[in-house]
Amino acid sequence: MRLRAGGLPLAAYLGVPVAPLYQWRHLGTGPESHKVGRHVRYLPDDVVAWVRRQP
């Protein structure tokens, strides 16, 4: 299991600013996230699955 880093690398991968990631996480509409200490991390498979579900 490899965790993708939080906000900035994921935002760069998706091509969006960081702010929507925080909003999506708050609203529960973004990719599944995991707290590791005080950091938020994303599993690459979860991100890919979430992207595929987008209209």
All heavy atoms as TSV, in Angstrom:
chain	resi	resn	atom	element	x	y	z
A	1	MET	N	N	0.856	-1.173	0.000
A	1	MET	CA	C	0.000	0.000	0.000
A	1	MET	C	C	0.902	1.237	0.000
A	1	MET	O	O	1.757	1.363	0.847
A	1	MET	CB	C	-0.893	-0.028	1.239
A	1	MET	CG	C	-1.686	1.209	1.399
A	1	MET	SD	S	-2.780	1.350	2.847
A	1	MET	CE	C	-2.798	-0.187	3.629
A	2	ARG	N	N	0.696	2.091	-0.969
A	2	ARG	CA	C	1.503	3.310	-1.076
A	2	ARG	C	C	0.586	4.517	-0.980
A	2	ARG	O	O	-0.338	4.649	-1.769
A	2	ARG	CB	C	2.239	3.315	-2.407
A	2	ARG	CG	C	3.203	4.449	-2.522
A	2	ARG	CD	C	4.132	4.255	-3.722
A	2	ARG	NE	N	4.636	5.562	-4.061
A	2	ARG	CZ	C	4.290	6.247	-5.139
A	2	ARG	NH1	N	3.463	5.731	-6.007
A	2	ARG	NH2	N	4.782	7.431	-5.357
A	3	LEU	N	N	0.820	5.375	-0.008
A	3	LEU	CA	C	0.001	6.564	0.159
A	3	LEU	C	C	0.564	7.703	-0.669
A	3	LEU	O	O	1.761	7.963	-0.655
A	3	LEU	CB	C	-0.051	6.989	1.634
A	3	LEU	CG	C	-0.773	6.051	2.572
A	3	LEU	CD1	C	-0.641	6.557	4.002
A	3	LEU	CD2	C	-2.229	5.912	2.210
A	4	ARG	N	N	-0.317	8.348	-1.409
A	4	ARG	CA	C	0.072	9.539	-2.161
A	4	ARG	C	C	0.073	10.695	-1.161
A	4	ARG	O	O	-0.757	10.762	-0.282
A	4	ARG	CB	C	-0.952	9.794	-3.261
A	4	ARG	CG	C	-0.635	10.999	-4.093
A	4	ARG	CD	C	-1.598	11.162	-5.243
A	4	ARG	NE	N	-1.508	10.089	-6.211
A	4	ARG	CZ	C	-0.600	10.027	-7.185
A	4	ARG	NH1	N	0.313	10.963	-7.285
A	4	ARG	NH2	N	-0.599	9.032	-8.035
A	5	ALA	N	N	1.007	11.609	-1.342
A	5	ALA	CA	C	1.063	12.772	-0.466
A	5	ALA	C	C	-0.227	13.569	-0.567
A	5	ALA	O	O	-1.010	13.394	-1.493
A	5	ALA	CB	C	2.263	13.636	-0.837
A	6	GLY	N	N	-0.431	14.440	0.379
A	6	GLY	CA	C	-1.663	15.213	0.453
A	6	GLY	C	C	-1.833	16.269	-0.608
A	6	GLY	O	O	-1.505	16.051	-1.770
A	7	GLY	N	N	-2.321	17.413	-0.197
A	7	GLY	CA	C	-2.792	18.495	-1.038
A	7	GLY	C	C	-2.046	18.846	-2.311
A	7	GLY	O	O	-2.588	18.707	-3.397
A	8	LEU	N	N	-0.816	19.301	-2.206
A	8	LEU	CA	C	-0.130	19.832	-3.392
A	8	LEU	C	C	0.132	18.787	-4.477
A	8	LEU	O	O	-0.201	19.026	-5.644
A	8	LEU	CB	C	1.176	20.515	-2.989
A	8	LEU	CG	C	1.019	21.836	-2.248
A	8	LEU	CD1	C	2.373	22.367	-1.792
A	8	LEU	CD2	C	0.310	22.860	-3.109
A	9	PRO	N	N	0.704	17.631	-4.158
A	9	PRO	CA	C	0.926	16.650	-5.231
A	9	PRO	C	C	-0.372	16.154	-5.859
A	9	PRO	O	O	-0.436	15.966	-7.077
A	9	PRO	CB	C	1.673	15.508	-4.536
A	9	PRO	CG	C	2.314	16.140	-3.356
A	9	PRO	CD	C	1.355	17.210	-2.922
A	10	LEU	N	N	-1.403	15.959	-5.048
A	10	LEU	CA	C	-2.677	15.499	-5.605
A	10	LEU	C	C	-3.303	16.591	-6.464
A	10	LEU	O	O	-3.838	16.308	-7.537
A	10	LEU	CB	C	-3.636	15.073	-4.498
A	10	LEU	CG	C	-4.982	14.546	-4.988
A	10	LEU	CD1	C	-4.799	13.356	-5.927
A	10	LEU	CD2	C	-5.862	14.175	-3.822
A	11	ALA	N	N	-3.237	17.833	-6.013
A	11	ALA	CA	C	-3.776	18.945	-6.808
A	11	ALA	C	C	-3.055	19.034	-8.146
A	11	ALA	O	O	-3.691	19.223	-9.191
A	11	ALA	CB	C	-3.639	20.254	-6.040
A	12	ALA	N	N	-1.744	18.860	-8.138
A	12	ALA	CA	C	-0.978	18.900	-9.386
A	12	ALA	C	C	-1.383	17.739	-10.291
A	12	ALA	O	O	-1.543	17.914	-11.498
A	12	ALA	CB	C	0.518	18.847	-9.086
A	13	TYR	N	N	-1.569	16.563	-9.726
A	13	TYR	CA	C	-1.970	15.384	-10.497
A	13	TYR	C	C	-3.335	15.594	-11.154
A	13	TYR	O	O	-3.538	15.257	-12.317
A	13	TYR	CB	C	-2.001	14.169	-9.581
A	13	TYR	CG	C	-2.561	12.926	-10.214
A	13	TYR	CD1	C	-1.811	12.187	-11.127
A	13	TYR	CD2	C	-3.841	12.481	-9.909
A	13	TYR	CE1	C	-2.315	11.042	-11.714
A	13	TYR	CE2	C	-4.357	11.339	-10.488
A	13	TYR	CZ	C	-3.589	10.622	-11.393
A	13	TYR	OH	O	-4.101	9.489	-11.969
A	14	LEU	N	N	-4.266	16.195	-10.394
A	14	LEU	CA	C	-5.629	16.426	-10.908
A	14	LEU	C	C	-5.725	17.697	-11.746
A	14	LEU	O	O	-6.713	17.895	-12.448
A	14	LEU	CB	C	-6.625	16.500	-9.742
A	14	LEU	CG	C	-6.808	15.225	-8.931
A	14	LEU	CD1	C	-7.712	15.495	-7.736
A	14	LEU	CD2	C	-7.374	14.105	-9.793
A	15	GLY	N	N	-4.743	18.573	-11.637
A	15	GLY	CA	C	-4.776	19.826	-12.380
A	15	GLY	C	C	-5.756	20.829	-11.809
A	15	GLY	O	O	-6.359	21.599	-12.555
A	16	VAL	N	N	-5.912	20.827	-10.491
A	16	VAL	CA	C	-6.815	21.765	-9.818
A	16	VAL	C	C	-6.053	22.463	-8.695
A	16	VAL	O	O	-5.028	21.956	-8.230
A	16	VAL	CB	C	-8.055	21.047	-9.234
A	16	VAL	CG1	C	-8.866	20.383	-10.321
A	16	VAL	CG2	C	-7.669	20.053	-8.159
A	17	PRO	N	N	-6.539	23.622	-8.223
A	17	PRO	CA	C	-5.931	24.250	-7.050
A	17	PRO	C	C	-6.145	23.384	-5.803
A	17	PRO	O	O	-6.965	22.466	-5.796
A	17	PRO	CB	C	-6.688	25.578	-6.914
A	17	PRO	CG	C	-7.358	25.788	-8.218
A	17	PRO	CD	C	-7.586	24.432	-8.823
A	18	VAL	N	N	-5.436	23.691	-4.738
A	18	VAL	CA	C	-5.540	22.914	-3.503
A	18	VAL	C	C	-6.881	23.148	-2.804
A	18	VAL	O	O	-7.443	22.227	-2.201
A	18	VAL	CB	C	-4.372	23.260	-2.551
A	18	VAL	CG1	C	-4.498	22.520	-1.237
A	18	VAL	CG2	C	-3.055	22.921	-3.205
A	19	ALA	N	N	-7.425	24.357	-2.883
A	19	ALA	CA	C	-8.653	24.692	-2.154
A	19	ALA	C	C	-9.817	23.730	-2.447
A	19	ALA	O	O	-10.509	23.316	-1.507
A	19	ALA	CB	C	-9.059	26.131	-2.437
A	20	PRO	N	N	-10.073	23.353	-3.708
A	20	PRO	CA	C	-11.163	22.403	-3.938
A	20	PRO	C	C	-10.945	21.054	-3.248
A	20	PRO	O	O	-11.907	20.422	-2.820
A	20	PRO	CB	C	-11.192	22.230	-5.455
A	20	PRO	CG	C	-10.591	23.478	-5.989
A	20	PRO	CD	C	-9.557	23.873	-4.975
A	21	LEU	N	N	-9.694	20.621	-3.111
A	21	LEU	CA	C	-9.437	19.357	-2.411
A	21	LEU	C	C	-9.927	19.436	-0.978
A	21	LEU	O	O	-10.558	18.504	-0.473
A	21	LEU	CB	C	-7.946	19.024	-2.421
A	21	LEU	CG	C	-7.316	18.705	-3.757
A	21	LEU	CD1	C	-5.825	18.449	-3.578
A	21	LEU	CD2	C	-7.984	17.513	-4.400
A	22	TYR	N	N	-9.633	20.545	-0.321
A	22	TYR	CA	C	-10.081	20.721	1.062
A	22	TYR	C	C	-11.601	20.783	1.131
A	22	TYR	O	O	-12.219	20.201	2.029
A	22	TYR	CB	C	-9.473	21.977	1.674
A	22	TYR	CG	C	-7.967	21.935	1.778
A	22	TYR	CD1	C	-7.196	23.016	1.373
A	22	TYR	CD2	C	-7.306	20.807	2.260
A	22	TYR	CE1	C	-5.813	22.979	1.464
A	22	TYR	CE2	C	-5.921	20.770	2.354
A	22	TYR	CZ	C	-5.188	21.858	1.960
A	22	TYR	OH	O	-3.827	21.830	2.046
A	23	GLN	N	N	-12.212	21.479	0.182
A	23	GLN	CA	C	-13.667	21.587	0.170
A	23	GLN	C	C	-14.306	20.233	-0.112
A	23	GLN	O	O	-15.265	19.846	0.549
A	23	GLN	CB	C	-14.112	22.612	-0.868
A	23	GLN	CG	C	-15.606	22.832	-0.860
A	23	GLN	CD	C	-16.035	23.904	-1.846
A	23	GLN	OE1	O	-15.315	24.220	-2.792
A	23	GLN	NE2	N	-17.209	24.456	-1.634
A	24	TRP	N	N	-13.797	19.504	-1.099
A	24	TRP	CA	C	-14.341	18.180	-1.420
A	24	TRP	C	C	-14.224	17.244	-0.230
A	24	TRP	O	O	-15.114	16.458	0.040
A	24	TRP	CB	C	-13.622	17.568	-2.618
A	24	TRP	CG	C	-13.800	18.307	-3.898
A	24	TRP	CD1	C	-14.820	19.166	-4.223
A	24	TRP	CD2	C	-12.933	18.277	-5.034
A	24	TRP	NE1	N	-14.634	19.668	-5.499
A	24	TRP	CE2	C	-13.487	19.125	-6.016
A	24	TRP	CE3	C	-11.748	17.610	-5.312
A	24	TRP	CZ2	C	-12.877	19.319	-7.250
A	24	TRP	CZ3	C	-11.139	17.806	-6.546
A	24	TRP	CH2	C	-11.713	18.642	-7.502
A	25	ARG	N	N	-13.089	17.325	0.475
A	25	ARG	CA	C	-12.904	16.465	1.644
A	25	ARG	C	C	-13.923	16.825	2.723
A	25	ARG	O	O	-14.540	15.952	3.329
A	25	ARG	CB	C	-11.481	16.614	2.182
A	25	ARG	CG	C	-11.201	15.676	3.321
A	25	ARG	CD	C	-9.718	15.668	3.669
A	25	ARG	NE	N	-9.467	14.638	4.640
A	25	ARG	CZ	C	-9.628	14.795	5.950
A	25	ARG	NH1	N	-9.997	15.951	6.443
A	25	ARG	NH2	N	-9.405	13.786	6.775
A	26	HIS	N	N	-14.122	18.113	2.957
A	26	HIS	CA	C	-15.082	18.578	3.953
A	26	HIS	C	C	-16.509	18.140	3.598
A	26	HIS	O	O	-17.267	17.718	4.465
A	26	HIS	CB	C	-15.008	20.103	4.067
A	26	HIS	CG	C	-16.044	20.691	4.954
A	26	HIS	ND1	N	-15.987	20.607	6.328
A	26	HIS	CD2	C	-17.192	21.361	4.670
A	26	HIS	CE1	C	-17.052	21.192	6.848
A	26	HIS	NE2	N	-17.790	21.661	5.862
A	27	LEU	N	N	-16.857	18.230	2.318
A	27	LEU	CA	C	-18.203	17.866	1.875
A	27	LEU	C	C	-18.377	16.358	1.686
A	27	LEU	O	O	-19.498	15.885	1.510
A	27	LEU	CB	C	-18.525	18.573	0.555
A	27	LEU	CG	C	-18.577	20.099	0.608
A	27	LEU	CD1	C	-18.718	20.669	-0.794
A	27	LEU	CD2	C	-19.704	20.559	1.504
A	28	GLY	N	N	-17.265	15.618	1.678
A	28	GLY	CA	C	-17.341	14.173	1.478
A	28	GLY	C	C	-17.538	13.776	0.026
A	28	GLY	O	O	-17.989	12.672	-0.255
A	29	THR	N	N	-17.194	14.676	-0.900
A	29	THR	CA	C	-17.407	14.387	-2.322
A	29	THR	C	C	-16.116	14.088	-3.069
A	29	THR	O	O	-16.160	13.718	-4.234
A	29	THR	CB	C	-18.104	15.575	-3.012
A	29	THR	OG1	O	-17.287	16.739	-2.862
A	29	THR	CG2	C	-19.479	15.827	-2.423
A	30	GLY	N	N	-14.975	14.235	-2.424
A	30	GLY	CA	C	-13.684	13.998	-3.084
A	30	GLY	C	C	-13.236	12.558	-2.935
A	30	GLY	O	O	-13.974	11.708	-2.427
A	31	PRO	N	N	-12.022	12.274	-3.369
A	31	PRO	CA	C	-11.490	10.921	-3.219
A	31	PRO	C	C	-11.348	10.571	-1.737
A	31	PRO	O	O	-11.169	11.461	-0.897
A	31	PRO	CB	C	-10.128	10.979	-3.908
A	31	PRO	CG	C	-9.792	12.401	-4.081
A	31	PRO	CD	C	-11.065	13.170	-4.016
A	32	GLU	N	N	-11.440	9.292	-1.425
A	32	GLU	CA	C	-11.309	8.852	-0.045
A	32	GLU	C	C	-9.944	9.265	0.488
A	32	GLU	O	O	-8.921	9.109	-0.184
A	32	GLU	CB	C	-11.448	7.337	0.038
A	32	GLU	CG	C	-11.452	6.823	1.444
A	32	GLU	CD	C	-11.681	5.337	1.534
A	32	GLU	OE1	O	-12.093	4.729	0.531
A	32	GLU	OE2	O	-11.428	4.789	2.613
A	33	SER	N	N	-9.938	9.823	1.692
A	33	SER	CA	C	-8.694	10.291	2.289
A	33	SER	C	C	-8.478	9.592	3.623
A	33	SER	O	O	-9.412	9.045	4.216
A	33	SER	CB	C	-8.742	11.805	2.490
A	33	SER	OG	O	-9.812	12.152	3.341
A	34	HIS	N	N	-7.242	9.623	4.073
A	34	HIS	CA	C	-6.862	8.979	5.326
A	34	HIS	C	C	-5.987	9.934	6.118
A	34	HIS	O	O	-5.069	10.545	5.560
A	34	HIS	CB	C	-6.080	7.689	5.051
A	34	HIS	CG	C	-6.813	6.752	4.161
A	34	HIS	ND1	N	-7.731	5.840	4.637
A	34	HIS	CD2	C	-6.801	6.602	2.819
A	34	HIS	CE1	C	-8.230	5.160	3.624
A	34	HIS	NE2	N	-7.686	5.613	2.508
A	35	LYS	N	N	-6.261	10.065	7.405
A	35	LYS	CA	C	-5.432	10.894	8.268
A	35	LYS	C	C	-4.266	10.058	8.773
A	35	LYS	O	O	-4.446	8.949	9.257
A	35	LYS	CB	C	-6.236	11.392	9.468
A	35	LYS	CG	C	-7.285	12.434	9.145
A	35	LYS	CD	C	-6.690	13.784	8.914
A	35	LYS	CE	C	-6.311	14.407	10.226
A	35	LYS	NZ	N	-5.874	15.782	10.116
A	36	VAL	N	N	-3.073	10.593	8.618
A	36	VAL	CA	C	-1.862	9.974	9.148
A	36	VAL	C	C	-1.236	11.034	10.042
A	36	VAL	O	O	-0.617	11.986	9.548
A	36	VAL	CB	C	-0.899	9.556	8.018
A	36	VAL	CG1	C	0.361	8.941	8.613
A	36	VAL	CG2	C	-1.581	8.591	7.063
A	37	GLY	N	N	-1.463	10.902	11.337
A	37	GLY	CA	C	-1.076	11.976	12.244
A	37	GLY	C	C	-1.910	13.199	11.926
A	37	GLY	O	O	-3.131	13.132	11.887
A	38	ARG	N	N	-1.260	14.302	11.625
A	38	ARG	CA	C	-2.008	15.514	11.260
A	38	ARG	C	C	-2.083	15.709	9.757
A	38	ARG	O	O	-2.581	16.719	9.283
A	38	ARG	CB	C	-1.395	16.733	11.929
A	38	ARG	CG	C	-0.008	17.042	11.464
A	38	ARG	CD	C	0.561	18.234	12.186
A	38	ARG	NE	N	1.589	18.823	11.351
A	38	ARG	CZ	C	2.160	19.969	11.593
A	38	ARG	NH1	N	1.804	20.666	12.649
A	38	ARG	NH2	N	3.082	20.438	10.786
A	39	HIS	N	N	-1.577	14.753	9.003
A	39	HIS	CA	C	-1.525	14.863	7.550
A	39	HIS	C	C	-2.649	14.069	6.899
A	39	HIS	O	O	-3.080	13.045	7.412
A	39	HIS	CB	C	-0.180	14.351	7.022
A	39	HIS	CG	C	0.977	15.066	7.624
A	39	HIS	ND1	N	1.361	16.327	7.239
A	39	HIS	CD2	C	1.827	14.704	8.605
A	39	HIS	CE1	C	2.394	16.712	7.957
A	39	HIS	NE2	N	2.702	15.738	8.800
A	40	VAL	N	N	-3.107	14.543	5.750
A	40	VAL	CA	C	-4.122	13.843	4.963
A	40	VAL	C	C	-3.413	13.164	3.806
A	40	VAL	O	O	-2.614	13.796	3.104
A	40	VAL	CB	C	-5.194	14.826	4.431
A	40	VAL	CG1	C	-6.193	14.101	3.549
A	40	VAL	CG2	C	-5.887	15.510	5.588
A	41	ARG	N	N	-3.696	11.890	3.612
A	41	ARG	CA	C	-3.074	11.128	2.537
A	41	ARG	C	C	-4.150	10.434	1.722
A	41	ARG	O	O	-5.257	10.196	2.193
A	41	ARG	CB	C	-2.092	10.082	3.095
A	41	ARG	CG	C	-0.947	10.687	3.870
A	41	ARG	CD	C	-0.019	11.437	2.948
A	41	ARG	NE	N	1.153	11.926	3.643
A	41	ARG	CZ	C	1.405	13.203	3.835
A	41	ARG	NH1	N	0.577	14.111	3.397
A	41	ARG	NH2	N	2.500	13.574	4.461
A	42	TYR	N	N	-3.820	10.114	0.478
A	42	TYR	CA	C	-4.745	9.477	-0.450
A	42	TYR	C	C	-4.094	8.239	-1.046
A	42	TYR	O	O	-2.926	8.284	-1.446
A	42	TYR	CB	C	-5.105	10.436	-1.588
A	42	TYR	CG	C	-5.769	11.711	-1.114
A	42	TYR	CD1	C	-5.013	12.815	-0.753
A	42	TYR	CD2	C	-7.144	11.806	-1.041
A	42	TYR	CE1	C	-5.618	13.982	-0.322
A	42	TYR	CE2	C	-7.760	12.968	-0.608
A	42	TYR	CZ	C	-6.987	14.054	-0.253
A	42	TYR	OH	O	-7.595	15.204	0.174
A	43	LEU	N	N	-4.834	7.142	-1.134
A	43	LEU	CA	C	-4.346	5.958	-1.822
A	43	LEU	C	C	-4.509	6.175	-3.320
A	43	LEU	O	O	-5.579	6.620	-3.771
A	43	LEU	CB	C	-5.138	4.720	-1.406
A	43	LEU	CG	C	-4.915	4.232	0.020
A	43	LEU	CD1	C	-5.924	3.153	0.362
A	43	LEU	CD2	C	-3.505	3.716	0.178
A	44	PRO	N	N	-3.483	5.886	-4.103
A	44	PRO	CA	C	-3.586	6.095	-5.552
A	44	PRO	C	C	-4.791	5.391	-6.177
A	44	PRO	O	O	-5.458	5.969	-7.038
A	44	PRO	CB	C	-2.273	5.534	-6.089
A	44	PRO	CG	C	-1.320	5.662	-4.949
A	44	PRO	CD	C	-2.145	5.439	-3.716
A	45	ASP	N	N	-5.098	4.172	-5.745
A	45	ASP	CA	C	-6.250	3.449	-6.304
A	45	ASP	C	C	-7.558	4.170	-6.004
A	45	ASP	O	O	-8.469	4.181	-6.835
A	45	ASP	CB	C	-6.302	2.024	-5.773
A	45	ASP	CG	C	-5.166	1.166	-6.285
A	45	ASP	OD1	O	-4.555	1.543	-7.315
A	45	ASP	OD2	O	-4.895	0.121	-5.666
A	46	ASP	N	N	-7.663	4.779	-4.815
A	46	ASP	CA	C	-8.873	5.537	-4.464
A	46	ASP	C	C	-9.017	6.771	-5.349
A	46	ASP	O	O	-10.124	7.122	-5.762
A	46	ASP	CB	C	-8.839	5.964	-2.992
A	46	ASP	CG	C	-8.955	4.800	-2.028
A	46	ASP	OD1	O	-9.420	3.716	-2.453
A	46	ASP	OD2	O	-8.579	4.976	-0.854
A	47	VAL	N	N	-7.903	7.428	-5.634
A	47	VAL	CA	C	-7.939	8.626	-6.482
A	47	VAL	C	C	-8.369	8.251	-7.894
A	47	VAL	O	O	-9.241	8.894	-8.485
A	47	VAL	CB	C	-6.570	9.343	-6.491
A	47	VAL	CG1	C	-6.560	10.485	-7.494
A	47	VAL	CG2	C	-6.228	9.839	-5.094
A	48	VAL	N	N	-7.784	7.193	-8.441
A	48	VAL	CA	C	-8.126	6.755	-9.797
A	48	VAL	C	C	-9.590	6.351	-9.862
A	48	VAL	O	O	-10.308	6.729	-10.804
A	48	VAL	CB	C	-7.207	5.597	-10.246
A	48	VAL	CG1	C	-7.704	4.983	-11.535
A	48	VAL	CG2	C	-5.786	6.099	-10.400
A	49	ALA	N	N	-10.076	5.613	-8.863
A	49	ALA	CA	C	-11.484	5.200	-8.844
A	49	ALA	C	C	-12.404	6.417	-8.769
A	49	ALA	O	O	-13.429	6.473	-9.452
A	49	ALA	CB	C	-11.744	4.267	-7.658
A	50	TRP	N	N	-12.028	7.408	-7.963
A	50	TRP	CA	C	-12.845	8.615	-7.845
A	50	TRP	C	C	-12.879	9.376	-9.171
A	50	TRP	O	O	-13.945	9.834	-9.590
A	50	TRP	CB	C	-12.287	9.501	-6.727
A	50	TRP	CG	C	-13.019	10.780	-6.573
A	50	TRP	CD1	C	-14.206	10.993	-5.934
A	50	TRP	CD2	C	-12.622	12.061	-7.094
A	50	TRP	NE1	N	-14.558	12.314	-6.020
A	50	TRP	CE2	C	-13.598	12.995	-6.723
A	50	TRP	CE3	C	-11.524	12.496	-7.819
A	50	TRP	CZ2	C	-13.521	14.337	-7.057
A	50	TRP	CZ3	C	-11.443	13.843	-8.153
A	50	TRP	CH2	C	-12.426	14.736	-7.770
A	51	VAL	N	N	-11.742	9.495	-9.839
A	51	VAL	CA	C	-11.691	10.184	-11.140
A	51	VAL	C	C	-12.574	9.478	-12.146
A	51	VAL	O	O	-13.312	10.121	-12.894
A	51	VAL	CB	C	-10.233	10.292	-11.639
A	51	VAL	CG1	C	-10.190	10.742	-13.099
A	51	VAL	CG2	C	-9.427	11.240	-10.770
A	52	ARG	N	N	-12.555	8.166	-12.168
A	52	ARG	CA	C	-13.379	7.408	-13.114
A	52	ARG	C	C	-14.869	7.555	-12.858
A	52	ARG	O	O	-15.680	7.425	-13.764
A	52	ARG	CB	C	-12.989	5.931	-13.075
A	52	ARG	CG	C	-11.653	5.698	-13.702
A	52	ARG	CD	C	-11.313	4.242	-13.744
A	52	ARG	NE	N	-10.045	4.065	-14.436
A	52	ARG	CZ	C	-9.242	3.037	-14.253
A	52	ARG	NH1	N	-9.568	2.078	-13.423
A	52	ARG	NH2	N	-8.108	2.984	-14.903
A	53	ARG	N	N	-15.250	7.830	-11.615
A	53	ARG	CA	C	-16.676	8.006	-11.289
A	53	ARG	C	C	-17.205	9.393	-11.632
A	53	ARG	O	O	-18.412	9.627	-11.594
A	53	ARG	CB	C	-16.903	7.769	-9.789
A	53	ARG	CG	C	-16.799	6.326	-9.372
A	53	ARG	CD	C	-17.326	6.130	-7.960
A	53	ARG	NE	N	-16.739	7.032	-6.976
A	53	ARG	CZ	C	-15.692	6.731	-6.200
A	53	ARG	NH1	N	-15.100	5.578	-6.296
A	53	ARG	NH2	N	-15.241	7.605	-5.340
A	54	GLN	N	N	-16.303	10.325	-11.946
A	54	GLN	CA	C	-16.746	11.696	-12.251
A	54	GLN	C	C	-17.429	11.748	-13.602
A	54	GLN	O	O	-17.020	11.081	-14.548
A	54	GLN	CB	C	-15.547	12.654	-12.224
A	54	GLN	CG	C	-14.849	12.709	-10.889
A	54	GLN	CD	C	-15.816	12.921	-9.741
A	54	GLN	OE1	O	-16.513	13.916	-9.671
A	54	GLN	NE2	N	-15.842	11.967	-8.824
A	55	PRO	N	N	-18.504	12.578	-13.689
A	55	PRO	CA	C	-19.224	12.697	-14.967
A	55	PRO	C	C	-18.394	13.362	-16.039
A	55	PRO	O	O	-17.468	14.038	-15.847
A	55	PRO	CB	C	-20.444	13.537	-14.624
A	55	PRO	CG	C	-20.216	14.110	-13.281
A	55	PRO	CD	C	-19.086	13.373	-12.657
